[in-house]
Amino acid sequence: MHELRSPLPWLVAGLLLILAWDASGGDLWLARQAAGTDGFPLRDNFWLTTVLHRGGRTAAGLLWLAMILAAWRPPPFMRGLGRGERWQLVIGVLCAVLAVDLVKYFSSTSCPWSLREFGGLASHVSHWRWGVTDGGSGRCFPAGHASAGFAFMAAWFVWRRHAPRAATLWLVIALLTGLTFGIAQQLRGAHFLSHTLWTAWICGATGWAVDALFRTARCRPL
């Protein structure tokens, strides 16, 4: 098997791009494009709330449960994976979601629809000002719903060792799904673009870290 390239350069490049976006101040400008005089007109849109938000969350949960079942009783296409690799698929996705939720729990950043400019009560405070409250409910950074797509990037780290083309397709689908969920929430006023971008990066970095831990465990002598 040929040596696999480290995803670390991509993570570093992604981090730099996100930092550049944060510095640009483009979050508010984009939010203003989706907002109207009375807030966000698509906040309760059926397709965004019922289909992409609730439906997307349910679909992601069912896929994760299917991955648990496949790790326990592997279907034919997964029998080439070791037991540890199969459970890495499950644990990697779970850890990515938990990492995003952990940051959200300690975040003081409120959602765009909570800001005074868009009909709410909170002031806009950068998510970099950690611990500084904005007068709102907080816990809106990063984008939790987008992790329902981005978290599945963790599976790429396993599949790229066995089926590189399928792994690339999986990665693209996970990225597009997370981005779609993120944009849907941005149109509703639930998140800024930076929230979605940071979720993607956290999920990618967590998948990389979990893969490193599992590879270390496999290489450790008994």
N, C-alpha and C positions, 0 to 999 in steps of 0.2 A: 504494500500500500504506500502511495506517495505521501510525502510529508505535507500535512495540512497547514495552511497559512493561518497565522494568528489573527483573530478579529480585533485585536487591541488597537491597531492603527485606525480602523473604522470607528471604534468607540471614541478615540481621541479626536478624530476629525468631526464626528457628530457633536461632541461636547463643545468644540470650538465654534461650530456653526450655531448651536443653540445659544451660547454666550453672546455671539454677535447679534442674534435676533433679540435677545433680552436687552442688549445695549441700544438697539435701534429704536425702542419705544413703539414698535409696530403693533403691539397687542391692542392698545386702546383704539388705534386707527381702524384695525380690522373689526373690532367689536362695534364701532360706530357705523360701519357699513351694514351690519346685520340688524342694528337697532332702529327703532322709529321714535316718534315723539312720546309714545307711551311705553317705552321699554322695548322688548323683543317680540315682534308680532308672531314669530314662529315658536314661541315658548311652549305652547300646548298643541302644536301641529301633530296630527295623528301619525304620520309616517315617521316623524322624528322621535316622538315619545313612545308610541305603542310598538311600532315595528322595529326601529333601530335601537331604541333604548331598552325597553322591557324585553322585546323579542330577541335582541342581540345578546342581552345578559343571560337569558334562558338558554339560547343556543350554545353559548360558551360554556355554561355549566354542564349541559348535557355532553358536550364534546370532552370535557375534562373527566366526567364520570366514565365515558366510554374508554378513555385512556387508562383509567384505573383498572377497568375490566380487562383490557387488552394486556396490561402489565401482569395481571394475575393469570389469565388464560390467553396467551398470545395467539392471534390469528396467523395464518400461514405467512403473510408478508412481514411479520414481526419476529419470526422464529430465528432469524439470523442475528437478532440482538441478544446480548447477554441479559441475565436477570437484572443486574445493576443498571444497565442502560435503559431497560424498559421502565424501571422505577425512576430513573433520572428524568424521563419525559414528564412524568406526573409531578415529581417534586420540583423540577425546574419551573414549570408553569405556576405551581402554587406559591413558590418563593417570590416570583416576580410580582404576583398580585399582592402578596403580603408586604413586600417592600414598598410598593406604591401606597398601600393603605397606611403603613406606618408613618410615612412622610406626611400624608394627609392628616393623620391624627394629631400631629404636633404643629401643623401649619395654622397660622393666623389669617391667611389670605382668604377673602370672601369671593364669591362668584360674581361675574360681571352684572348679572341681573339684581344683585344686592347693592350695587354702587349707586350713589346719589345721582350721578349723571344719567343713569338709566331707570330712574324711578324708585330706587331703594334708599337705604339710610347710610350705607357705608361710604367711606372715602377710599380712593384708590391708593393703596400702599404696595410697593414692590414686594414680591415674594422673597427678595433678597434681604429684606429688613426683618429677619427672623425674630419672632417674639413680639413684634410691634403690632398691636391690634388696629383694625381699621374701622371699628364700630359695627361690624357685621358679625355673622355667626362663624366665619372662618372655615377651616377644614375643607377648602375647595381646591387646594393645590397639592399635588398635580392632578391630572385628569383620571379619575378612577374608572370611568366606563371605558375609556380607550384601552385600559389594561386588559379588558376582555378579548381584545384582538392581539395587542402587542405581547402579552405574556406568553403566547404560543410560539414566539420566536425561540424560546428555550429549547424546543424540540429540534431546531435546526442543528444545534451543537452535537446532537446524537446522530441524526440521519446523515449529516455530511460525511461521516466516516464510512457509511455503507452504501448510500445512494445519493451522490452529490447533486444530480439533476433534480431528483424529487425533493431533496432538501432545499435547493434554491427556490423551487416552485412554492414549497411550504412557507419559506421565509417571505417571499413576495406577497403571498396571500395574507399572512399574519400582519405584515406591514400595512397593506391596503385596508384590511379590516379595521385595524386599530385607528388608522387615519380617518376612515369613513365614520367610525363611532365618534372620534374626536371632533370632526367637522360638524357632525349632527348636533353635538352638544354646544359647539361654538355658535351655531345658528340659533339655538334656543336661548343663548345667553348664560349657559351653565359654566362655560370655561373660556379662557383665552387660548390662543394658539400655543403660547409657550407652555401651558399646562399639558397639552397633548405631546409636544416635543419632548418635554422632560419625562413624561411617562414612557415614551418610546425608548429613551436613553436608559432609564432606570431598569426597564425590563430587559434590554439588551445586555446591560452590565451585570444584572443578576443572573441571567442565563449563562454568561461567560464565567462568573464566579462559581456557580453550581457545577458547571462542567469541569472546571479546574479541580474542585474538591473531589468529584467522582473519579476523575482520572488519577488523582493522587492516591485515592483509596484503592483503585484497581492495581496500581503499580506497587503498592506497599507489600512487602513480603509477609507471609503468614507466620 
